[in-house]
Amino acid sequence: MTPYQTYVYSYPHKTAYRELKPRSLSEVWATENKNALFLYIHIPFCEMRCGFCNLFTTVSHSDDFVGRYVAALQRQANQVKSALGEVQFARFALGGGTPTQLSIGHLEAVLNVAESMGAKLLEIPGSVEVSPETATDEKLKLLRDRGLDRISIGVQSFVDTEVLATQRRQTSEQVKAALTRIREANFPTLNIDLIYGLPGQTVETWLQSLKTALVFEPEEVYLYPLYVRPLTGLGISDREWDDIRIACYRTGRDFLKSQGYTQVSMRMFRSNTAPESSAPVYCCQADGMIGLGCGARSYTRSLHYSNDYAVNAKEIKSIIEHYNNTEDFNVVNYGFELDLEEQKRRFILISVLSEEGLNLENYRDRFHSEPLQDFPQLQELIELGLVDDWKLTELGLERSDTFGSWLFSETVRSNMSTYSLK
């Protein structure tokens, strides 16, 4: 069995979402703690679609189309703010897509939307995703001046032939120039995304990319195994692929740790010189998220909701068009309701797969029960050496994508397996 089952970055997965009985936003959030929320704004535009990408994004957009999207964002923000009442935001992220694909005027308007929601961008941690082609000096200055302190750039590889195989149009020289501009813009935290398992990639070329990345002294590095997903443009079926990915993972892990990086999760590595945050505390196991934009998800403790999801370019464009024309954002009718058991599963998954591990006291305080009583199968993780003291071992980190989905409920599994990608 392949160790690369699925990337568990949230629970439940969006393909488990279904139509819901309509409820108002004010009803959904009425009993929630709103003192430390995460605000996420989704920008579904890119200059190109990479061969491995299954994100909700489009490359077909006019300036008028983008302008209508930004106007819809503001309408949504106004209505969400009114429905929620008094809120405090502890984190902000601008993702996509590629937010810096926006013009400088549209980008500033989106930041104004965040401020209008009550997010104090100069006081809370704020992150933005950029691409080498769109990380211009003017946009970087705007983002930094408005308070964003973390910038994440999808490099994937510094080897041009590997990048070309993903249908991505960029050269290593363009990437290096963008990284230089980012460093000169003085963002406290730079994250570089790299992918292993690319067509034609070897352990040697992978190490070459890692060494090049560290020339720019990133505070964070994310190492992603390549996944080939339905309806994306990349297809790989080599039986040796798993062996290559495991070898690259181990090489990357060992190299980064030797260079002063701490492994936070299977994918994330943080430099020992990265700045410590004094910002308001946000706990993804307990605190909620407000998502604005057609591809964003929002969640309370018992309900995750969003718009519809698609990968196909035509379907994505149709969903965005519908979003642009929406006048009433006050109704929640698509998502997944988490009963008590699902809430427990989510708490355990998000906790165990992170650096801190599962805090038994926090689990008991919230659920008034014990993890092993609720899910006896967790004992297997301990017996297999994947978890020790409710934290991932070195082997557990390596195999996170294997057992993460193993903890999914039957309902979530069934919904995901019967979901028809569009």
C-alpha positions in Angstrom: 0.0 0.0 0.0 1.3 3.4 -0.9 2.3 5.6 2.1 0.8 8.6 0.2 -3.0 8.1 0.7 -4.2 11.7 1.0 -3.0 15.0 2.3 -4.9 15.6 5.6 -4.8 19.4 6.1 -8.3 19.7 7.5 -11.2 17.5 8.6 -13.6 16.8 7.1 -12.3 17.2 3.5 -14.3 19.5 1.3 -15.4 16.6 -0.9 -17.4 15.3 2.1 -19.6 18.4 2.0 -23.1 18.2 0.8 -26.3 20.3 0.5 -27.7 21.3 3.9 -31.0 22.6 5.2 -30.6 26.3 4.8 -29.7 28.3 8.0 -29.0 31.9 8.5 -25.4 33.0 9.3 -26.6 34.7 12.5 -28.1 31.4 13.7 -25.0 29.4 12.8 -22.7 31.7 14.8 -25.2 32.6 17.6 -23.6 30.5 20.4 -20.0 30.5 19.1 -17.0 32.1 20.8 -15.9 34.9 18.5 -13.0 36.2 20.5 -10.2 34.6 18.4 -11.3 33.9 14.9 -9.2 33.3 11.7 -10.1 35.5 8.7 -9.3 33.9 5.4 -9.9 35.6 2.0 -9.8 33.5 -1.1 -8.6 34.9 -4.5 -9.3 32.3 -7.2 -7.0 33.8 -9.9 -3.7 32.6 -11.3 -1.6 33.4 -14.3 -1.3 29.7 -15.1 -2.6 26.4 -13.9 0.1 24.0 -12.8 -0.2 20.4 -13.9 -0.4 19.1 -10.3 -2.9 21.7 -9.1 -6.4 20.8 -8.0 -7.1 24.1 -6.2 -10.1 26.2 -6.8 -8.6 28.7 -9.3 -9.0 30.0 -12.8 -6.6 31.5 -15.3 -9.4 32.9 -17.5 -10.4 36.3 -16.2 -10.7 39.9 -17.4 -10.1 43.0 -15.3 -13.9 43.5 -15.2 -14.5 40.0 -14.0 -11.9 40.4 -11.2 -13.5 43.8 -10.3 -16.9 42.2 -10.0 -15.3 39.5 -7.7 -13.8 42.1 -5.4 -17.1 43.9 -5.3 -18.8 40.6 -4.3 -16.2 40.1 -1.6 -17.2 43.5 -0.1 -20.9 42.6 -0.2 -20.2 39.3 1.5 -18.0 40.9 4.1 -20.6 43.5 5.0 -23.3 40.9 5.5 -21.1 38.5 7.4 -20.0 41.2 9.7 -23.6 42.2 10.4 -24.6 38.6 11.1 -21.7 37.9 13.4 -21.9 41.0 15.6 -18.9 41.7 17.8 -15.8 39.7 16.7 -12.1 39.6 17.2 -9.6 38.2 14.7 -6.4 36.6 15.8 -5.1 35.6 12.4 -5.5 36.7 8.8 -4.5 34.9 5.5 -4.9 35.9 1.9 -4.7 32.8 -0.3 -5.8 31.4 -3.6 -5.1 31.1 -6.3 -2.5 33.8 -6.4 -3.6 37.0 -4.6 -0.8 39.0 -6.2 -2.3 38.2 -9.6 -4.6 41.1 -8.7 -3.8 44.6 -9.8 -2.4 46.9 -7.2 -5.8 48.6 -6.9 -7.7 45.4 -6.5 -5.2 44.1 -4.0 -5.5 47.2 -1.9 -9.3 46.9 -2.1 -9.2 43.3 -0.8 -7.0 44.4 2.1 -9.6 47.1 2.8 -12.2 44.3 2.9 -10.2 42.6 5.6 -10.0 45.8 7.6 -13.7 46.4 7.2 -14.4 43.0 8.8 -12.5 44.2 11.9 -9.2 42.5 11.2 -6.4 44.7 12.6 -3.8 43.9 10.0 -1.1 45.9 11.7 -1.6 44.0 15.0 -2.2 40.3 14.1 -0.2 37.8 12.1 -1.1 38.0 8.4 0.0 35.7 5.6 -0.1 36.0 1.8 0.6 33.6 -1.1 2.6 34.9 -4.0 4.1 33.5 -7.2 7.5 34.5 -8.7 5.9 36.2 -11.6 3.6 38.4 -9.6 5.8 39.3 -6.6 6.6 42.8 -7.8 8.3 45.5 -5.7 5.1 47.6 -5.6 2.8 44.8 -4.5 5.3 43.6 -1.9 5.6 47.1 -0.4 1.8 47.4 -0.2 1.5 44.1 1.6 4.2 44.8 4.0 3.0 48.4 4.7 -0.5 47.1 5.5 0.9 44.8 8.1 1.3 41.3 6.5 4.3 39.6 8.1 4.5 36.2 6.4 4.9 35.6 2.7 4.6 32.1 1.1 6.0 31.5 -2.4 5.4 28.3 -4.4 8.8 27.5 -6.0 8.3 23.7 -6.3 11.8 23.2 -7.8 14.9 25.3 -8.7 15.6 22.8 -11.6 14.1 24.2 -14.8 13.4 20.9 -16.5 11.4 19.6 -13.4 9.3 22.8 -13.3 8.6 22.5 -17.0 7.3 19.0 -16.5 4.6 20.4 -14.3 3.4 22.8 -17.1 4.6 25.7 -15.0 6.3 28.6 -16.9 9.1 29.9 -14.7 12.8 29.8 -14.6 15.1 29.4 -11.6 16.5 32.9 -12.4 13.0 34.4 -12.2 12.4 32.7 -8.9 15.7 33.8 -7.4 15.0 37.4 -8.5 11.6 37.2 -6.8 13.1 35.8 -3.6 15.6 38.6 -3.6 12.8 41.2 -3.9 10.9 39.5 -1.1 13.9 39.6 1.2 14.5 43.2 0.4 10.9 44.0 1.4 11.6 42.8 4.9 8.9 40.3 5.6 9.7 38.7 9.0 8.7 35.3 7.8 9.4 33.8 4.3 8.1 30.4 3.5 9.3 28.5 0.4 7.2 25.6 -0.9 9.0 22.7 -2.6 7.6 19.5 -4.2 9.3 16.1 -4.3 8.3 13.3 -6.7 8.3 15.5 -9.8 8.8 13.8 -13.2 12.6 13.4 -13.8 13.5 14.4 -10.3 16.2 12.5 -8.4 17.4 12.7 -4.9 20.4 14.6 -6.1 18.4 17.3 -7.9 16.0 17.5 -5.0 19.0 18.2 -2.7 20.1 20.8 -5.1 16.8 22.6 -4.9 16.9 22.5 -1.1 20.4 24.0 -1.0 19.4 26.8 -3.3 16.3 27.5 -1.2 18.4 27.9 1.9 20.6 30.6 0.3 17.6 32.9 0.9 17.4 31.9 4.6 13.7 31.2 4.7 12.1 31.0 8.2 9.9 28.2 7.0 10.1 25.5 4.3 7.3 23.3 3.3 8.1 20.0 1.6 5.1 18.5 -0.3 5.0 15.1 -1.9 3.5 15.3 -5.4 0.0 13.9 -5.6 -1.7 13.2 -8.9 -5.3 14.0 -8.6 -8.3 13.5 -10.9 -9.0 16.3 -13.5 -5.5 17.8 -13.2 -3.0 17.8 -16.0 -0.3 15.6 -14.7 -0.3 11.8 -14.8 2.3 9.5 -13.2 2.0 5.8 -12.6 5.6 4.6 -12.0 5.7 1.8 -9.5 9.0 3.1 -8.1 7.4 6.5 -7.5 6.7 5.8 -3.8 10.4 4.8 -3.2 11.6 8.0 -4.8 9.2 10.1 -2.7 10.2 8.4 0.5 13.9 8.8 -0.3 13.4 12.5 -1.2 11.4 13.1 2.0 14.1 11.6 4.2 16.9 13.5 2.4 15.0 16.7 2.8 14.1 16.1 6.4 17.7 15.2 7.4 19.2 18.1 5.4 16.9 20.7 6.9 17.4 19.4 10.5 21.1 19.5 9.9 20.8 23.2 8.9 19.0 24.3 12.1 15.4 23.6 11.2 12.8 22.0 13.4 10.3 19.6 12.0 6.8 20.8 12.9 4.8 18.4 10.8 5.4 16.0 7.9 5.6 19.0 5.6 6.5 22.0 7.7 10.0 22.9 8.9 10.8 26.0 10.9 14.1 27.7 11.3 15.5 28.0 14.8 16.0 31.7 14.0 12.3 32.3 13.0 10.6 35.1 15.0 8.5 34.2 18.0 4.9 35.6 17.8 3.5 37.7 20.5 0.1 37.9 18.7 -3.3 36.7 20.1 -3.5 33.0 20.5 -5.4 31.0 17.9 -6.2 27.3 18.3 -7.4 25.6 15.2 -8.9 22.8 17.2 -11.2 25.1 19.1 -11.4 28.5 17.4 -13.5 29.3 14.3 -12.7 30.5 10.8 -14.5 33.0 8.7 -13.9 32.5 5.0 -14.7 35.1 2.4 -14.6 34.4 -1.3 -16.1 31.7 -3.5 -13.5 29.0 -2.7 -13.2 29.7 1.1 -14.5 27.5 3.8 -15.8 28.7 7.2 -16.2 26.7 10.3 -17.7 26.7 13.8 -17.2 23.8 16.2 -20.2 21.9 14.8 -20.5 23.1 11.2 -18.1 23.5 8.3 -19.5 25.3 5.3 -18.5 26.8 1.9 -19.6 27.3 -1.7 -19.6 24.4 -4.1 -16.2 22.9 -5.2 -14.8 22.1 -8.6 -11.5 21.4 -10.4 -12.6 21.6 -14.0 -12.0 25.1 -15.5 -15.5 25.5 -16.9 -17.1 24.6 -13.6 -14.9 26.9 -11.6 -15.6 29.8 -13.9 -19.4 29.1 -13.5 -19.1 29.0 -9.7 -17.2 32.3 -9.6 -19.7 33.9 -12.0 -22.5 32.8 -9.6 -20.6 34.2 -6.7 -20.1 37.5 -8.5 -23.8 37.8 -9.1 -24.8 36.9 -5.5 -26.6 39.6 -3.6 -27.6 37.6 -0.4 -24.7 35.9 1.5 -26.7 35.4 4.7 -27.7 31.7 4.1 -25.6 28.6 4.8 -26.7 25.7 2.7 -23.7 23.6 1.7 -21.2 22.0 4.1 -20.9 19.3 6.7 -22.4 19.1 10.2 -20.0 17.7 12.9 -21.8 15.7 15.6 -19.9 15.0 18.8 -18.0 12.0 17.4 -16.9 14.0 14.4 -15.8 16.9 16.6 -13.7 14.4 18.6 -12.1 13.0 15.4 -11.3 16.4 14.1 -9.7 17.4 17.4 -7.5 14.3 17.5 -6.5 14.5 13.9 -5.5 18.2 13.9 -3.7 17.8 17.2 -1.8 14.6 16.5 -0.6 15.7 13.1 0.9 18.9 14.5 4.0 19.6 16.5 2.3 20.0 19.8 0.5 16.6 19.7 -2.7 15.8 21.5 -3.1 17.6 24.8 -5.1 15.1 26.9 -6.2 17.8 29.4 -7.6 19.9 26.7 -9.4 16.9 25.2 -10.9 16.0 28.6 -12.0 19.5 29.3 -13.8 19.8 26.0 -15.3 16.3 25.6 -15.3 14.9 29.2 -13.9 11.6 27.9 -10.7 9.8 27.1 -9.3 9.5 23.5 -8.7 5.7 23.8 -12.1 5.1 25.2 -13.7 7.0 22.3 -11.4 5.5 19.7 -9.8 2.3 20.8 -8.1 1.9 17.4 -5.7 4.7 18.4 -3.9 2.1 20.4 -2.6 0.8 17.1 -0.7 4.0 16.4 1.1 3.5 19.7 1.9 -0.2 19.1 3.2 0.6 15.6 5.5 3.2 16.9 3.8 6.1 15.1 2.8 8.0 18.2 4.6 8.3 21.6 3.1 10.4 24.4 0.4 11.5 21.9 3.1 13.1 19.6 4.2 11.8 16.3 7.5 9.9 16.3 9.9 10.2 13.4 8.2 7.3 11.7 4.8 8.8 12.5 5.8 12.1 10.8 6.9 10.2 7.7 3.7 8.2 7.5 1.3 11.0 8.3 -0.5 10.7 5.0 -1.1 7.0 5.6 -2.8 7.0 8.9 -4.4 10.5 8.8 -7.2 9.2 6.5 -7.4 6.0 8.5 -9.0 8.1 11.3 -11.8 9.4 9.0 -15.3 8.4 9.9 -17.4 6.1 7.7 -19.7 9.0 6.8 -16.8 11.1 5.7 -15.2 8.2 3.7 -18.5 7.5 2.1 -19.1 11.1 1.1 -15.6 11.5 -0.3 -15.8 8.2 -2.3 -19.2 9.1 -3.8 -18.3 12.7 -4.6 -18.2 13.4 -8.3 -15.5 15.8 -9.2 -16.5 18.6 -11.5 
